[in-house]
Amino acid sequence: MEIRFLEATEAASYLDDLVELLRDSVDGGASVGFLPPLDVAEARAYWEGVVAELASPGHSLALAWVDGRVAGTAQLVEASKANARHRAEVSKVLVHSAFRRQGIGAALMQALEERARERGRTTLVLDTLEGAPSERLYQSLGWLRTGVIPQYARVADGTLQGTVVYYKLLGEAGR
């Protein structure tokens, strides 16, 4: 497995792989802002927006490869307000269904945490669908659950589900 952070130009060369990864995740039940079945054009528009954001500081995109195939991705979005420059949000942690249960999600999370440390970020936050398998991953990596926001996200069957907010303190503050 290889994990690297991509700049905008390189990330653009992986658009087709990222579209496939997002569609696989959403169509498989991941609650990451989209509903299944995810249209190719909608997925492409999302990733084109991410690529555009990579041109400015504060947004990091990590990709994981296994045997030359894109297997997963995750993003770190740094807060920019004067009183929040110690924070960042983890978003869109996705692992393709063909590569799950191989430690890719954990490796991506660890890469994001290291990136956050390098960039002086000590407080990380994320949210995930209540009861999702990702909760076990985050807890196993030392993330702390703060609570649930009920009826936060609409899922494929049309019902509203709760989202769980997690945080992790890095560096001296988190030890």
Summary of the structure (lengths in Angstrom):
residues: 175
radius of gyration: 15.6
end to end distance: 28.5
largest distance: 43.9
contacts: 520
relative contact order: 0.15
helix: 37%
strand: 34%
